[in-house]
Amino acid sequence: MADVHPAAGKQASPDALTNIPRLVTAYFAGKPDASDPAQRVAFGTSGHRGTSFKNTFNEGHILATTQAICDYRTEKGLTGPLFIGIDTHALAEPALVSAIEVFAANGVDVMIDKDGGYTPTPVISHAILTYNKGRSSGLADGVVITPSHNPPEDGGYKYNPPHGGPADTDVTAAVEKRANAYLAGELEDVKRIDYAKARKSANVHACDFITPYVADLGNVVDLDLVKSAGVKIGIDPLGGAAVHYWHPIIERYGLNATVVNEAIDPTFRFMTVDWDGKIRMDCSSPYAMASLIAMRDRFDVAFANDTDADRHGIVTRTGGLMNPNHYLATAISYLFAHRPHWGKDAAIGKTVVSSSIIDRVAKKLGRKLVETPVGFKWFVDGLLTGGFGFGGEESAGASFLRRDGTVWTTDKDGIILGLLAAEIMAKTGRDPSQIFGDLTAEFGMPHYARIDVAATGPQKNILKSVTPEQLGLKDLAGDPVRATLSKAPGNGQPFGGIKVETDYGWFAARPSGTEDVYKIYAESFRSTEHLTRIQEEAKAGLAKVFGA
């Protein structure tokens, strides 16, 4: 990480706030140039993202992408309803209007929040799976309009097929290609009707998203236990889509919980700014989470979610904000010991850049560990079938099975990960930081960090396809290399980089898709000094591959 901004962790200043009227005006007024790669539709691991200020998230993008999704549905024979949710970013509501105009014109039955409210990503996944249960035709799918934790000026648009999770690359590539063709054709073949007409049409339906999701939560987390134990809980939605879900949850289950911030403001002026001085609703960042961390003594456990509530940040009285990897290991250790109805063969899913303490926990539990490339899509099939009890990413995104061992969501659910922290406290009498302390006493303390290293376009391309033989490292930071990988050991899929492992540490390097850097994820079970040595030797080894 680069130098920390002087304002990091402090309240956002007025001059740091996004001009929302200009942003929304730019959404409608800006016309993306289809010949400019930077202004085309581009689906990353979480859909298309951008900002109207740079002509990367405009009405044209949403009209074209929505028509492309309609085409995909037609090709695949998808005739069920499409559940659509939005978060609280300023560009979400304009994009919803654009999407509804196209979906209605194409005869798609769209389900939107009955109160014109916000809908978290996991709620859309839950709605899709609930509707499709027992069906083999007329299947539902969904869209979530969100750029996740990104700054206020950003917008995002992602598609979830009938399996309820993030669309795989074969789907997103087809949608992206078709959407860009529509952009290049100046949207001439996009079907669209006026918004007022669309809302009155037979294709747009008001949906109660809150009640079914809230009513089902007790089947995935033991909220009766949380109630009886009286665990004192603090909740900060960070101004995101979960804000109107918490009071129904608290009331239904009788929780001793306080929502510490109920503000919704598209400038997100209530946030403390992130490490680089930007407003970012990143619940894994100690800078963005400074306000909730300051309240930690008021609660047994506290937690926050990002803007679409698919990520979690856990704050404890004893440890403050937990490192995402530490909480993943804690959650896995607890869940597999307290879910007797999960299948004996239910595995643990983790990404190649997640902490190796998870490997050590899995070995003790006697559970199969499946290590995948980055992206939650790799956990979808396992969660859907019960083959995975838990799937988690190092970036604070995870989901797990219902208490009976059946699927809950196939997308990340930050709401249940937060509530699980309260269940852990209720069941054990100790908070997740204390439980993690037990794990480190047994398995050692992991020292983990991610850094960015400057890289040219050609160097990033080399890194995408580098082989273990090309890197050729025999030892790393004083230890023999145990394995060098370019494919994820859990499924044999390339992860677009390289990973080197020893018995006491590892590093993985992957190119950034948006910046002129590559990322080094590294971990040591010896010390922070050993971690630094791993990082330096990783950079030196890759420099040789680049010919520097």
Phi and psi in degrees as a GROMACS rama.xvg file:
@    title "Ramachandran Plot"
@    xaxis  label "Phi"
@    yaxis  label "Psi"
@TYPE xy
-73.5426  -177.444  ALA-2
-58.9331  141.529  ASP-3
-77.0993  133.487  VAL-4
-66.8892  144.243  HIS-5
-58.9358  -26.4533  PRO-6
-88.9513  -3.02299  ALA-7
-56.1481  132.095  ALA-8
83.6305  -0.661577  GLY-9
-106.888  160.819  LYS-10
-58.3818  140.723  GLN-11
-62.4525  134.148  ALA-12
-82.4372  155.463  SER-13
-54.5961  -36.0859  PRO-14
-74.3564  -7.72209  ASP-15
-91.8479  -5.19581  ALA-16
-82.1121  142.595  LEU-17
-72.7576  139.219  THR-18
-80.4854  98.7981  ASN-19
-65.9095  -44.3402  ILE-20
-56.8029  -41.1533  PRO-21
-66.7048  -37.8313  ARG-22
-62.178  -47.8837  LEU-23
-68.5911  -39.0042  VAL-24
-59.3758  -42.9799  THR-25
-64.3464  -30.3741  ALA-26
-59.9249  -44.4132  TYR-27
-85.5705  -33.7706  PHE-28
-83.9122  -31.6712  ALA-29
-72.7996  140.138  GLY-30
-120.088  109.226  LYS-31
-63.183  142.799  PRO-32
-91.9908  108.054  ASP-33
-65.1132  -16.7056  ALA-34
-85.1903  -10.2056  SER-35
-96.3479  113.823  ASP-36
-53.6571  -32.6596  PRO-37
-69.2085  -20.6285  ALA-38
-106.325  6.61842  GLN-39
-85.7271  165.101  ARG-40
-68.3867  129.989  VAL-41
-140.811  113.003  ALA-42
-89.4452  115.635  PHE-43
-90.5064  -154.098  GLY-44
-69.311  -18.1257  THR-45
-130.831  44.2697  SER-46
85.2349  -167.575  GLY-47
-87.1316  132.466  HIS-48
-132.637  154.015  ARG-49
173.494  -167.494  GLY-50
-138.372  144.707  THR-51
-67.5209  -21.5259  SER-52
-64.6401  -23.2788  PHE-53
-114.804  14.3538  LYS-54
56.7847  36.5585  ASN-55
-113.205  -7.38712  THR-56
-148.272  89.2394  PHE-57
-127.963  174.403  ASN-58
-54.7156  -39.9623  GLU-59
-57.676  -41.2716  GLY-60
-61.6064  -43.3504  HIS-61
-72.7164  -41.6985  ILE-62
-59.6456  -47.0578  LEU-63
-66.079  -43.9895  ALA-64
-67.9876  -39.379  THR-65
-64.7821  -41.7694  THR-66
-63.6914  -38.0066  GLN-67
-63.7465  -37.8269  ALA-68
-66.6195  -40.1204  ILE-69
-60.5273  -41.9742  CYS-70
-61.9545  -43.6316  ASP-71
-60.8183  -43.5148  TYR-72
-60.6377  -41.9083  ARG-73
-62.8348  -45.3363  THR-74
-62.6979  -34.878  GLU-75
-93.8456  0.679123  LYS-76
69.6682  30.8633  GLY-77
-85.2505  113.266  LEU-78
-119.413  0.790597  THR-79
-78.4831  -178.705  GLY-80
-69.4049  155.189  PRO-81
-111.862  116.34  LEU-82
-84.3649  129.318  PHE-83
-127.704  130.664  ILE-84
-127.742  157.717  GLY-85
-131.99  157.287  ILE-86
-102.623  -162.854  ASP-87
-99.0882  6.84102  THR-88
-63.77  147.973  HIS-89
-60.9482  -31.8619  ALA-90
-82.0871  -5.4201  LEU-91
-68.2673  -45.7454  ALA-92
-68.6522  -43.6324  GLU-93
-58.3309  -40.8988  PRO-94
-66.2448  -34.5634  ALA-95
-62.1915  -43.2304  LEU-96
-58.9619  -47.3786  VAL-97
-60.7345  -44.3123  SER-98
-64.297  -44.1468  ALA-99
-61.8762  -39.2336  ILE-100
-58.7023  -38.1864  GLU-101
-81.7261  -45.1597  VAL-102
-58.7089  -45.3307  PHE-103
-63.3691  -40.4634  ALA-104
-63.9527  -27.0641  ALA-105
-92.6787  3.88266  ASN-106
75.5124  20.8536  GLY-107
-84.3622  130.801  VAL-108
-77.3765  109.754  ASP-109
-103.016  132.536  VAL-110
-106.816  115.805  MET-111
-120.163  159.656  ILE-112
-57.7275  132.72  ASP-113
-65.9275  -24.0568  LYS-114
-104.309  12.6454  ASP-115
66.8945  28.3851  GLY-116
-94.7154  -162.626  GLY-117
-107.08  150.725  TYR-118
-135.361  118.334  THR-119
-64.5157  152.495  PRO-120
-52.2042  -48.5494  THR-121
-63.7421  -25.9995  PRO-122
-69.3129  -37.7534  VAL-123
-65.0102  -43.8386  ILE-124
-59.9554  -45.7828  SER-125
-60.987  -41.7108  HIS-126
-64.7577  -42.6137  ALA-127
-61.078  -49.0363  ILE-128
-66.1163  -39.2836  LEU-129
-63.7317  -44.1942  THR-130
-65.2899  -41.5351  TYR-131
-80.4392  -10.9605  ASN-132
-57.9941  123.804  LYS-133
81.8814  -2.47589  GLY-134
-99.9302  148.236  ARG-135
-120.593  -6.00446  SER-136
-144.972  169.144  SER-137
61.2499  37.8653  GLY-138
-75.7428  148.139  LEU-139
-92.6126  158.942  ALA-140
-144.074  -167.081  ASP-141
-162.841  165.31  GLY-142
-133.391  140.181  VAL-143
-124.342  127.285  VAL-144
-97.7283  99.5416  ILE-145
-164.224  141.596  THR-146
-101.384  22.741  PRO-147
63.5001  -128.416  SER-148
-87.2351  5.76354  HIS-149
-60.0006  163.254  ASN-150
-57.2408  163.218  PRO-151
-59.0773  -26.8912  PRO-152
-79.9844  -4.19404  GLU-153
-93.0821  155.564  ASP-154
-129.786  160.549  GLY-155
-148.986  154.458  GLY-156
-146.532  115.746  TYR-157
-132.39  151.491  LYS-158
-116.516  133.34  TYR-159
-117.366  113.468  ASN-160
-67.3766  -174.595  PRO-161
-60.4435  -17.6617  PRO-162
-75.5113  -6.2869  HIS-163
86.8945  -11.642  GLY-164
-103.451  -175.509  GLY-165
-60.0235  140.37  PRO-166
-63.7562  141.292  ALA-167
-76.1064  168.291  ASP-168
-64.1619  -28.6939  THR-169
-66.326  -33.8125  ASP-170
-74.71  -50.5418  VAL-171
-65.0488  -34.3142  THR-172
-64.9855  -40.6668  ALA-173
-66.7242  -43.5562  ALA-174
-65.6369  -44.1824  VAL-175
-60.1889  -46.3517  GLU-176
-61.9723  -45.2144  LYS-177
-67.3777  -40.761  ARG-178
-61.6041  -42.2789  ALA-179
-68.4414  -29.4795  ASN-180
-66.6061  -39.0311  ALA-181
-66.1559  -39.9453  TYR-182
-61.4666  -45.5404  LEU-183
-62.2151  -30.9227  ALA-184
-88.1187  14.6532  GLY-185
55.6063  34.7513  GLU-186
65.4543  16.788  LEU-187
-59.8581  -35.2061  GLU-188
-97.9106  9.09935  ASP-189
-78.9211  128.299  VAL-190
-82.4633  134.226  LYS-191
-158.27  137.882  ARG-192
-125.085  160.203  ILE-193
-56.1005  143.051  ASP-194
-59.3651  -45.6043  TYR-195
-60.1266  -40.8652  ALA-196
-66.5922  -39.652  LYS-197
-61.8714  -43.7038  ALA-198
-64.9982  -29.4919  ARG-199
-87.3178  -7.28944  LYS-200
-73.0354  167.65  SER-201
-76.7043  -2.35903  ALA-202
-95.5099  -13.0992  ASN-203
-108.885  122.084  VAL-204
-123.027  139.837  HIS-205
-81.0188  133.248  ALA-206
-128.194  136.276  CYS-207
-87.6588  97.1949  ASP-208
-80.3078  -31.4159  PHE-209
-68.639  -52.2229  ILE-210
-58.825  -50.6436  THR-211
-62.8157  -40.1964  PRO-212
-65.573  -48.7802  TYR-213
-62.3227  -42.5121  VAL-214
-63.9761  -26.3732  ALA-215
-89.4509  -13.7795  ASP-216
-58.6877  -34.3198  LEU-217
-65.7339  -12.4911  GLY-218
-87.0936  -6.37173  ASN-219
-116.399  -32.2094  VAL-220
-124.339  140.657  VAL-221
-79.7944  82.4495  ASP-222
-78.6103  -20.9433  LEU-223
-64.6287  -39.3319  ASP-224
-65.7964  -41.8132  LEU-225
-61.1801  -41.8179  VAL-226
-63.4784  -50.0713  LYS-227
-64.6855  -30.4844  SER-228
-80.4498  -15.7604  ALA-229
67.5059  28.5556  GLY-230
-57.5603  129.115  VAL-231
-88.3795  117.193  LYS-232
-117.813  136.311  ILE-233
-111.219  136.771  GLY-234
-131.596  128.188  ILE-235
-124.059  108.293  ASP-236
-72.3665  -3.40436  PRO-237
53.1432  34.9281  LEU-238
70.1698  20.3546  GLY-239
-100.425  -170.113  GLY-240
-67.1732  -17.8735  ALA-241
-81.4279  -4.22224  ALA-242
-56.7226  -36.9155  VAL-243
-91.9487  6.23171  HIS-244
-94.0217  -25.2432  TYR-245
-71.6579  -39.9582  TRP-246
-65.4897  -42.9358  HIS-247
-59.0731  -37.0874  PRO-248
-66.493  -48.1135  ILE-249
-60.2534  -44.3258  ILE-250
-69.9421  -43.487  GLU-251
-63.9457  -39.2947  ARG-252
-104.055  1.77364  TYR-253
63.3979  40.2355  GLY-254
-81.1513  148.444  LEU-255
-89.4359  74.1575  ASN-256
-130.315  149.164  ALA-257
-125.828  128.109  THR-258
-86.844  109.943  VAL-259
-80.446  -16.9497  VAL-260
-147.903  113.883  ASN-261
-109.719  11.9532  GLU-262
-70.8757  140.684  ALA-263
-123.448  118.363  ILE-264
-151.355  119.004  ASP-265
-63.3595  -15.452  PRO-266
-82.4516  -16.2393  THR-267
53.662  42.7034  PHE-268
-65.9365  -17.7668  ARG-269
-79.8604  -8.72385  PHE-270
-76.0619  148.732  MET-271
-87.3598  139.875  THR-272
-76.8356  156.876  VAL-273
-78.8405  -176.429  ASP-274
-57.5347  -29.4659  TRP-275
-100.372  11.3367  ASP-276
86.6454  -0.733751  GLY-277
-92.752  151.142  LYS-278
-78.503  123.55  ILE-279
-149.686  126.035  ARG-280
-85.2161  57.6429  MET-281
-94.7663  103.55  ASP-282
-75.3789  -0.60351  CYS-283
-99.7976  -1.81559  SER-284
-96.2052  125.201  SER-285
-63.625  -22.845  PRO-286
-77.1787  -47.6805  TYR-287
-67.5824  -25.0609  ALA-288
-97.9329  12.1022  MET-289
-56.5195  -38.6618  ALA-290
-64.5053  -45.8563  SER-291
-71.0819  -36.7389  LEU-292
-60.0472  -36.9754  ILE-293
-66.5396  -18.3282  ALA-294
-97.0373  5.26318  MET-295
-59.6793  -29.3529  ARG-296
-72.3636  -12.3687  ASP-297
-81.8569  -14.3852  ARG-298
-133.524  156.204  PHE-299
-70.6429  -44.2735  ASP-300
-143.521  151.639  VAL-301
-139.524  156.224  ALA-302
-155.493  161.028  PHE-303
-135.583  162.56  ALA-304
-126.043  158.188  ASN-305
-76.2512  -172.63  ASP-306
-69.052  -29.531  THR-307
-104.447  10.2138  ASP-308
61.3562  28.3097  ALA-309
-98.9013  -0.977981  ASP-310
-125.066  161.726  ARG-311
-133.469  149.306  HIS-312
-132.857  121.504  GLY-313
-105.763  125.829  ILE-314
-116.885  127.815  VAL-315
-117.906  157.221  THR-316
-65.1306  -36.451  ARG-317
-84.9797  -23.153  THR-318
-130.484  -3.5602  GLY-319
72.7497  -146.943  GLY-320
-74.0698  123.498  LEU-321
-77.725  139.263  MET-322
-58.5379  135.358  ASN-323
-53.4991  -41.4904  PRO-324
-61.7502  -37.8331  ASN-325
-65.4005  -40.4797  HIS-326
-72.0541  -35.9931  TYR-327
-57.0393  -47.0269  LEU-328
-62.5995  -40.8246  ALA-329
-64.6924  -45.956  THR-330
-62.3037  -43.1606  ALA-331
-62.4444  -47.0977  ILE-332
-58.4846  -43.699  SER-333
-70.8247  -49.5535  TYR-334
-61.0605  -45.1712  LEU-335
-72.3557  -12.8951  PHE-336
-94.8022  -13.5371  ALA-337
-129.956  23.8556  HIS-338
-128.339  76.5705  ARG-339
-64.1959  -19.4643  PRO-340
-91.6511  -0.735443  HIS-341
-71.9592  147.665  TRP-342
-60.7596  146.786  GLY-343
-63.3501  -23.6073  LYS-344
-99.8099  4.8704  ASP-345
-61.4889  124.076  ALA-346
-95.0233  174.099  ALA-347
-110.682  124.187  ILE-348
-102.783  132.764  GLY-349
-143.214  157.366  LYS-350
-86.237  161.702  THR-351
-64.4247  -17.5815  VAL-352
-105.03  13.446  VAL-353
-87.7237  161.944  SER-354
-61.845  143.433  SER-355
-75.1264  -6.72725  SER-356
-66.0805  -24.7364  ILE-357
-64.2131  -39.6694  ILE-358
-59.4159  -42.1316  ASP-359
-70.125  -37.3017  ARG-360
-65.49  -44.1627  VAL-361
-60.8541  -40.9177  ALA-362
-62.9699  -42.0905  LYS-363
-65.2218  -38.7456  LYS-364
-71.6939  -16.3832  LEU-365
73.9077  27.3628  GLY-366
-106.451  145.155  ARG-367
-67.0959  135.736  LYS-368
-107.041  128.372  LEU-369
-115.45  111.399  VAL-370
-99.0676  122.025  GLU-371
-118.717  167.491  THR-372
-61.9027  170.301  PRO-373
-68.1268  139.784  VAL-374
125.646  126.532  GLY-375
-69.0795  -17.1764  PHE-376
-57.5232  -25.5058  LYS-377
-71.6623  -13.4957  TRP-378
-98.8375  -7.11535  PHE-379
-58.5888  -54.0164  VAL-380
-61.4883  -41.2579  ASP-381
-64.957  -42.6771  GLY-382
-67.7055  -36.2872  LEU-383
-64.354  -38.2266  LEU-384
-95.2589  -9.76804  THR-385
87.0284  3.17996  GLY-386
-68.48  -27.6622  GLY-387
-107.907  129.333  PHE-388
-80.1041  -30.5367  GLY-389
-149.967  138.649  PHE-390
-132.589  130.503  GLY-391
-145.886  149.055  GLY-392
-113.525  152.08  GLU-393
-63.1511  -17.3834  GLU-394
-90.4263  25.4168  SER-395
71.4381  35.8522  ALA-396
-122.844  131.932  GLY-397
-160.86  163.939  ALA-398
-151.004  164.475  SER-399
-148.973  171.689  PHE-400
-73.8371  162.738  LEU-401
-63.0282  167.588  ARG-402
-64.2672  -24.7712  ARG-403
-87.7419  1.65352  ASP-404
91.0084  8.0683  GLY-405
-102.055  169.871  THR-406
-66.4379  140.437  VAL-407
-104.506  -68.9872  TRP-408
-134.444  159.03  THR-409
-111.887  13.3029  THR-410
-123.841  166.781  ASP-411
-63.5106  142.282  LYS-412
-132.775  97.9487  ASP-413
-72.3055  -21.019  GLY-414
-67.6694  -47.9237  ILE-415
-71.5901  -28.9744  ILE-416
-69.0265  -34.0131  LEU-417
-67.532  -47.3115  GLY-418
-65.1294  -30.8309  LEU-419
-61.9297  -35.6398  LEU-420
-58.759  -37.7146  ALA-421
-70.6842  -37.4964  ALA-422
-63.8553  -41.6927  GLU-423
-57.6794  -45.4832  ILE-424
-62.5734  -42.7368  MET-425
-66.3838  -39.5386  ALA-426
-77.4459  -39.5906  LYS-427
-103.206  -17.9156  THR-428
75.6586  9.47085  GLY-429
-133.914  148.635  ARG-430
-84.4139  166.702  ASP-431
-58.4313  -31.8301  PRO-432
-64.0601  -38.8065  SER-433
-68.4075  -38.9643  GLN-434
-63.8553  -40.5695  ILE-435
-63.64  -35.2792  PHE-436
-57.9872  -37.948  GLY-437
-62.9407  -40.4846  ASP-438
-65.2602  -40.8078  LEU-439
-70.5672  -30.8809  THR-440
-63.8565  -31.2411  ALA-441
-88.886  -40.2761  GLU-442
-111.629  -5.29666  PHE-443
96.2601  157.811  GLY-444
-89.782  121.067  MET-445
-81.8274  133.006  PRO-446
-108.952  110.807  HIS-447
-125.214  142.56  TYR-448
-158.469  155.266  ALA-449
-121.715  131.929  ARG-450
-126.764  156.994  ILE-451
-107.309  139.061  ASP-452
-125.026  132.363  VAL-453
-58.0384  139.598  ALA-454
-153.669  143.446  ALA-455
-81.3301  168.625  THR-456
-57.2523  -48.7082  GLY-457
-60.0421  -38.5236  PRO-458
-64.9795  -39.4527  GLN-459
-64.4599  -36.9956  LYS-460
-66.4085  -38.2567  ASN-461
-61.5196  -43.9712  ILE-462
-63.8947  -34.0278  LEU-463
-59.2892  -31.3666  LYS-464
-121.91  15.9208  SER-465
-64.165  142.99  VAL-466
-105.455  158.841  THR-467
-55.2716  -36.3546  PRO-468
-67.0754  -39.2888  GLU-469
-63.5168  -40.863  GLN-470
-71.6137  -48.844  LEU-471
64.557  26.9387  GLY-472
-75.6216  128.565  LEU-473
-99.1997  -27.896  LYS-474
-142.481  159.033  ASP-475
-141.536  117.875  LEU-476
52.0915  40.5193  ALA-477
90.3646  -0.0425837  GLY-478
-120.651  146.197  ASP-479
-63.9154  139.753  PRO-480
-72.8887  126.203  VAL-481
-88.1355  -35.8791  ARG-482
-158.378  144.96  ALA-483
-125.595  124.198  THR-484
-125.251  142.674  LEU-485
-121.608  -4.67511  SER-486
-125.152  144.08  LYS-487
-67.0147  128.289  ALA-488
-66.1471  -21.1558  PRO-489
-74.8251  -29.8375  GLY-490
-140.726  4.17696  ASN-491
71.2347  13.8606  GLY-492
-90.5092  138.05  GLN-493
-60.8519  142.322  PRO-494
-112.096  13.32  PHE-495
70.04  39.1864  GLY-496
178.836  -154.184  GLY-497
-142.016  145.858  ILE-498
-133.777  134.484  LYS-499
-122.283  129.742  VAL-500
-124.229  142.899  GLU-501
-126.959  -177.579  THR-502
-72.1372  -16.6415  ASP-503
-123.668  6.20108  TYR-504
177.523  175.602  GLY-505
-163.634  164.524  TRP-506
-141.464  153.575  PHE-507
-132.998  140.165  ALA-508
-125.04  131.541  ALA-509
-140.027  142.569  ARG-510
-75.963  145.957  PRO-511
-73.1703  143.658  SER-512
-85.4949  -12.282  GLY-513
-124.317  -17.1033  THR-514
-126.559  163.598  GLU-515
-84.651  60.2538  ASP-516
-145.88  161.973  VAL-517
-120.117  157.08  TYR-518
-105.946  132.253  LYS-519
-110.134  116.446  ILE-520
-96.9841  132.847  TYR-521
-146.957  155.48  ALA-522
-150.605  142.302  GLU-523
-129.386  140.589  SER-524
-102.76  16.672  PHE-525
-105.962  -60.7297  ARG-526
-169.212  170.017  SER-527
-67.4102  -32.4571  THR-528
-64.7149  -40.7349  GLU-529
-65.1514  -37.6962  HIS-530
-60.5779  -45.9063  LEU-531
-60.2289  -39.8458  THR-532
-64.2737  -40.4111  ARG-533
-60.2181  -45.5422  ILE-534
-61.5385  -43.4508  GLN-535
-66.8929  -40.5302  GLU-536
-70.6855  -30.701  GLU-537
-64.3604  -46.3759  ALA-538
-62.3861  -41.4573  LYS-539
-65.8555  -42.207  ALA-540
-64.1357  -40.7573  GLY-541
-72.8022  -32.6882  LEU-542
-59.9198  -37.6943  ALA-543
-65.145  -39.4824  LYS-544
-64.3347  -38.4387  VAL-545
-74.6073  -12.2087  PHE-546
80.3543  20.6805  GLY-547
